[in-house]
Amino acid sequence: MSRFHSLYTQIQIRGPADRPIPVPGRDRNGIFGPFFSIWLGRIGDPQIGRSYLGWWGWIAIVTGSISIMIMGFNFWAQADWNTVAFIRGMAWHRLDPPTGDGLYLRPLNQGGWWQWAGLLLTISILAWWMRIYTRAKALGMGTHVSWAFASAIWLYLCIGVLRPLIVGSWEEAPPFGIIPHLNWTATFSVLYGNFYYNPFHCFSIVFLYGSVLLWAMHGGTILGVARFGGEREAEEIVDRGTSQERGALFWRWTMGFNANFESIHRWIYWFAILTGVTGGIGILLTGTVVDNWYLWGVKWGLAPSYPDVYPDMVIPDAINRTSLDP
């Protein structure tokens, strides 16, 4: 093996396929594989399969597939069943929630399709969480991955389920579709006085960017000490070797302190989880506890009062009459 590696080179090792370890009560063969992919090997392990689904996996795939089909056929209908127009406008097609107040089941063409697609999608996501949790338990692993996934599920539920339930209207939920969902995000911020001044949104962005930075720092460190066996970091947690010592010394030199090969994973884990947790809290508070985040920010000194910053700005009378109380 070459002593030196650049940012662009990687060694692919191909050996016999890894066979699954025997798990009591779960020793059935998977549904496909194993086989190998050279291109997958450029970003990770080249082996695909065997994959075990189980009941939770099948429930997730079936309900998720039906949900996507409901969305897809609605999008296709919007293109008058023209396949070319359907593909061309894929980013702009939309499936809207019911309008008006009330949480009851609507007719299919009045928001009912959105309700059914959302219900099946939610079942699929929760079933996939159960699959992740039960697979970890069956293998004797910790359940850390499932709880990390639960953070993303929490944010999804806050946006599309919990907050509409609290305010009593499905109309507050986002539509299905790429561009329509992004437009909903911008509109949501404008309607409630600029989401940027929501402190939990601020926390969420800090944890989001922080987790990205930590992952880049950690990945760079491990690649930097790979020639000393740094990829065997799990071993060096309990039996510190030259790669761990060099990585720790590098960060003490450049940053003043360092994480170790175990604690850096805990830092990254919690930064990523708290991105979804704080984001969901910020969503739930919007329109329920705080109606205008800009005015809330002015009141508590987080945001400047625009007439003070721009004295020549003409402020509409409607805004001048608005109280700063949340």
C-alpha positions in Angstrom: 0.0 0.0 0.0 1.3 3.4 -0.9 2.5 5.5 2.0 0.9 8.7 0.7 -2.8 9.2 -0.2 -4.2 12.4 -1.9 -7.7 13.8 -1.5 -8.7 12.0 -4.7 -7.4 8.5 -4.5 -8.8 5.5 -2.7 -8.0 1.8 -2.5 -10.8 -0.6 -3.1 -10.3 -4.0 -1.5 -12.4 -6.9 -2.9 -12.8 -10.1 -1.0 -15.4 -12.7 -0.4 -18.9 -11.4 0.5 -19.5 -10.8 4.1 -22.1 -13.3 5.3 -24.6 -12.3 8.0 -23.9 -13.4 11.5 -26.4 -15.9 12.9 -29.1 -14.1 14.9 -31.6 -16.3 16.9 -35.0 -16.2 15.3 -33.7 -14.0 12.5 -31.5 -16.4 10.5 -33.6 -16.3 7.3 -31.9 -15.2 4.1 -32.5 -11.7 2.8 -34.5 -10.7 -0.2 -31.6 -10.0 -2.5 -27.8 -10.0 -2.7 -25.0 -10.0 -1.9 -23.4 -8.5 -5.0 -20.8 -5.8 -5.6 -20.7 -2.3 -7.1 -17.5 -0.7 -8.1 -19.1 2.8 -8.0 -20.6 2.2 -4.6 -17.1 1.1 -3.5 -15.8 4.6 -4.3 -17.9 6.1 -1.5 -18.1 3.1 0.9 -18.2 -0.6 1.1 -18.9 -2.1 -2.4 -21.1 -4.9 -1.1 -24.9 -4.6 -1.5 -27.1 -7.1 0.5 -28.2 -9.4 1.8 -31.0 -7.3 3.1 -33.5 -8.3 5.7 -36.9 -6.5 5.7 -39.2 -8.3 8.2 -42.7 -7.2 8.9 -41.9 -3.6 9.7 -39.8 -3.2 6.6 -42.6 -4.6 4.4 -45.2 -2.3 6.0 -42.9 0.7 5.4 -42.3 -0.2 1.8 -45.9 -0.9 1.0 -47.4 2.2 2.7 -44.6 4.4 1.4 -45.1 3.1 -2.2 -48.9 3.7 -2.1 -48.3 7.3 -0.7 -45.8 8.1 -3.5 -48.2 6.6 -6.1 -51.0 8.9 -4.8 -48.8 11.9 -5.1 -47.5 10.8 -8.5 -50.9 10.2 -10.1 -52.2 13.5 -8.8 -49.1 15.2 -10.4 -49.7 13.3 -13.6 -53.4 14.4 -13.6 -52.3 18.0 -13.2 -50.3 17.5 -16.5 -53.5 16.2 -18.2 -51.9 12.7 -18.3 -49.2 14.0 -20.6 -46.0 12.2 -19.6 -43.7 14.8 -21.1 -45.4 17.6 -19.3 -45.4 15.5 -16.2 -41.7 15.0 -16.3 -41.0 18.6 -17.3 -43.0 20.1 -14.5 -42.0 17.6 -11.8 -40.5 20.2 -9.5 -43.6 22.4 -9.7 -46.4 19.9 -9.3 -48.3 20.0 -6.0 -50.7 18.2 -3.8 -52.4 20.6 -1.5 -53.9 20.0 2.0 -57.6 20.8 2.6 -58.5 24.5 2.9 -60.4 26.0 5.8 -60.7 25.1 9.5 -61.5 21.6 10.8 -59.6 18.3 11.0 -62.2 16.0 9.6 -61.7 13.8 6.5 -62.3 15.6 3.3 -63.5 14.4 -0.2 -60.6 13.2 -2.3 -60.6 16.1 -4.7 -60.9 18.6 -1.8 -57.8 17.7 0.1 -58.6 14.1 0.7 -55.8 12.8 -1.5 -53.3 14.9 0.6 -54.7 13.4 3.8 -54.4 9.8 2.6 -51.0 10.4 1.1 -49.8 12.0 4.4 -51.3 9.3 6.6 -49.7 6.5 4.6 -46.4 8.4 4.5 -46.4 8.8 8.2 -47.2 5.1 8.8 -44.3 4.3 6.4 -41.8 6.5 8.3 -42.9 5.2 11.7 -42.7 1.6 10.5 -39.2 2.2 9.2 -38.2 3.6 12.6 -39.5 0.4 14.2 -37.4 -1.6 11.6 -34.3 0.3 12.6 -34.9 -0.1 16.3 -35.7 -3.8 16.1 -32.8 -4.6 13.8 -30.4 -2.9 16.3 -31.9 -4.9 19.3 -31.7 -8.2 17.3 -28.0 -7.6 16.7 -27.3 -6.6 20.3 -26.4 -3.1 19.2 -27.2 0.2 20.9 -30.3 1.9 19.6 -28.5 5.2 18.9 -29.3 5.2 15.2 -33.1 4.9 15.8 -33.2 7.8 18.2 -31.2 9.9 15.8 -33.8 9.1 13.1 -36.5 10.0 15.6 -35.1 13.6 15.7 -35.9 14.0 12.0 -39.3 12.3 12.5 -40.1 14.8 15.3 -39.4 17.7 13.0 -41.6 16.1 10.2 -44.4 15.5 12.6 -44.2 19.0 14.0 -44.5 20.6 10.6 -47.1 18.3 9.0 -49.1 16.8 11.9 -48.7 18.3 15.4 -48.9 22.0 14.6 -52.0 21.6 12.3 -53.6 19.6 15.0 -52.9 22.3 17.6 -54.2 25.2 15.4 -57.1 23.1 14.2 -56.6 23.3 10.4 -54.8 21.1 7.9 -54.3 24.2 5.8 -51.4 25.1 8.0 -49.5 22.0 6.8 -47.2 22.2 3.7 -48.2 20.8 0.3 -46.5 17.8 -1.3 -44.2 18.9 -4.1 -40.6 20.3 -4.4 -41.1 24.0 -5.3 -44.5 24.3 -3.6 -42.9 23.0 -0.4 -40.1 25.6 -0.7 -42.7 28.3 -1.4 -44.6 27.2 1.7 -41.5 27.6 3.8 -41.0 31.2 2.6 -44.6 32.1 3.1 -44.7 30.5 6.5 -41.8 32.8 7.5 -43.4 35.9 6.1 -46.8 35.2 7.7 -45.4 35.0 11.1 -43.0 37.9 11.1 -39.7 36.5 9.8 -38.8 33.0 11.1 -35.1 34.1 11.4 -36.0 35.8 14.7 -37.3 32.6 16.1 -34.7 31.7 18.8 -35.3 28.0 18.3 -34.7 28.4 14.6 -31.4 30.1 15.5 -30.5 27.1 17.7 -31.4 24.7 15.0 -29.1 26.5 12.4 -26.3 26.6 15.0 -26.5 22.8 15.5 -27.0 22.2 11.7 -23.9 24.1 10.7 -22.0 22.9 13.8 -22.6 19.2 13.0 -21.4 19.8 9.4 -18.3 21.5 10.7 -17.6 18.7 13.3 -18.1 16.0 10.7 -15.7 17.7 8.3 -13.1 18.2 11.1 -13.5 14.6 12.2 -13.4 13.1 8.7 -10.4 15.2 7.8 -8.6 14.1 11.0 -9.2 10.4 10.4 -8.1 10.6 6.7 -5.1 12.6 7.8 -3.9 9.8 10.2 -5.1 6.9 8.0 -1.4 6.0 7.2 -1.0 5.4 10.9 -4.2 3.2 11.2 -6.5 6.0 12.1 -9.5 4.2 10.5 -9.3 1.7 13.4 -10.6 4.4 15.7 -12.8 2.1 17.7 -9.7 0.2 18.8 -7.8 3.3 19.7 -10.6 4.5 22.0 -9.4 1.9 24.5 -5.9 1.3 23.3 -4.5 4.7 22.3 -2.0 4.6 19.4 0.1 6.9 17.3 -2.8 8.0 15.1 -5.0 9.1 18.0 -2.0 10.8 19.7 -1.2 12.7 16.5 -4.8 13.7 15.9 -5.1 14.9 19.4 -1.9 16.9 19.2 -2.9 18.5 15.9 -6.1 19.9 17.5 -4.4 21.0 20.7 -1.9 22.8 18.5 -4.5 24.5 16.2 -7.6 24.9 18.5 -6.2 24.7 22.1 -8.1 21.5 23.1 -9.2 18.3 21.5 -11.9 15.6 21.6 -10.9 12.0 21.7 -11.9 9.2 19.3 -15.1 8.5 21.3 -16.3 11.9 22.4 -16.1 13.4 18.9 -18.8 11.0 17.9 -21.0 12.0 20.8 -20.5 15.7 20.0 -21.6 15.1 16.4 -24.5 12.8 17.4 -26.0 15.4 19.7 -25.4 18.3 17.4 -27.3 16.5 14.7 -30.1 15.4 16.9 -30.6 18.8 18.4 -31.0 20.3 14.9 -34.3 18.5 14.5 -35.4 18.9 18.1 -35.0 22.6 18.3 -36.4 23.1 14.8 -39.6 21.3 15.8 -40.0 23.3 19.0 -39.7 26.5 16.9 -42.4 25.3 14.5 -44.8 24.4 17.4 -44.4 27.9 19.0 -45.1 29.7 15.7 -48.7 31.0 15.5 -49.6 29.4 18.8 -47.5 31.2 21.4 -45.9 33.9 19.1 -47.7 35.4 16.1 -45.0 37.7 14.9 -41.3 36.8 15.4 -40.0 40.1 14.3 -42.1 42.0 16.8 -41.1 39.5 19.4 -37.5 40.1 18.5 -37.9 43.8 18.8 -39.5 43.5 22.2 -36.7 41.4 23.6 -33.8 43.2 21.9 -33.0 40.5 19.3 -34.1 42.5 16.2 -33.7 46.2 15.4 -36.7 48.4 15.0 -36.6 49.2 11.2 -37.6 52.9 11.6 -34.5 53.4 13.8 -32.2 51.7 11.4 -33.8 53.2 8.2 -35.3 56.6 9.3 -36.5 57.4 5.8 -38.5 54.2 5.4 -42.2 54.7 5.1 -44.0 52.3 7.5 -47.7 51.4 6.6 -50.3 52.5 9.2 -51.3 48.9 9.8 -47.8 48.1 11.0 -47.6 51.3 13.1 -50.8 50.2 14.9 -49.5 46.8 15.7 -48.6 46.2 19.3 -45.2 44.8 20.2 -46.8 42.4 22.6 -46.7 38.8 21.4 
